[in-house]
Amino acid sequence: MRPVLYLETEEIDEMMAPAETRPSTRSPSNRRTMTRHLAAALCGIVGVLYLILLFLVADAESGASENTYGAYLFLALTYLLGAGLLIAVDRRPLWVVGAAVQIVVIVLFVMFGAGVFGPGQGVFDYDALSGLRMELWAAGITGAEVVLLGLLSYLAFAPQDVRHDVTA
């Protein structure tokens, strides 16, 4: 009977312990699901931002000899599709592909959007878009893409099944 009292007392002490010393009640799969849903939400937000930017750019470029809104359409559809896939599919290959897409999009933005190839080559130097404050859009969207890269990398490369030996 004494071991039962000891175990009950230990459970009460554990329940009364401060939150930072209590063992986590979230399983790794719950954290992974929450992270996946957060990544899906962020992916959807980025897709909607690209969609809004698509309409703003299309309006700003009306009558211009060049147009760039096709790239925004492609990005909007890619991110919205990615959000749907992240909700529907719980697979590591999807997360790896998503992280790779983030790297490609960020690198392409730095190369072409920010104009690494010289003056007049970036989206900030394009006269038709000068009134859209593209630097703010770029900062917000790129920041979200970096966070999304972190979330997808966590999903893709963190161990999926963490087991603790409780018999020791």
MOWO-V821355 format. One record per pair of residues at least 6 apart in sequence whose ideal C-beta (glycine too) atoms are under 7 Angstrom apart, sorted by the first residue. I is the first residue (numbers start at 0). GAP is how many residues later the second one is. D is the distance in whole Angstrom. If there is no record, write none. Layout:
BEGIN
<<I,GAP,D> <I,GAP,D>>
END
This chain:
BEGIN
<<13,8,6> <27,134,5> <31,123,7> <34,116,6> <34,119,6> <34,120,6> <35,50,6> <35,54,7> <35,119,6> <37,113,6> <38,47,5> <38,109,6> <38,112,4> <38,113,6> <38,116,7> <39,43,5> <39,46,4> <39,47,5> <41,102,6> <41,105,6> <41,106,5> <41,109,7> <42,36,5> <42,39,5> <42,40,4> <42,43,6> <42,105,6> <43,36,6> <43,39,4> <44,99,7> <45,33,5> <45,95,6> <45,98,5> <45,99,6> <45,102,7> <46,29,5> <46,32,3> <46,33,4> <46,36,6> <48,92,6> <49,22,5> <49,25,4> <49,26,4> <49,29,6> <50,25,4> <52,19,5> <52,84,6> <53,15,5> <53,18,4> <53,19,5> <53,22,6> <55,76,6> <56,11,6> <56,12,5> <56,15,6> <56,72,6> <57,11,4> <59,68,5> <59,69,6> <59,71,7> <59,72,6> <60,6,5> <60,7,7> <60,8,6> <60,67,5> <63,64,5> <81,16,6> <84,9,6> <91,64,6> <94,57,5> <94,60,4> <94,61,4> <95,60,5> <97,54,4> <98,50,6> <98,53,4> <98,54,5> <98,57,5> <101,43,6> <101,46,6> <101,47,4> <101,50,6> <102,46,7> <104,40,6> <105,36,7> <105,39,6> <105,40,7> <108,33,6> <109,6,6> <111,10,7> <112,9,6> <112,10,5> <112,25,6> <113,8,5> <114,6,4> <114,7,2> <114,9,6> <114,10,6> <118,6,6> <122,6,6> <122,11,5> <123,10,6> <123,11,6>>
END
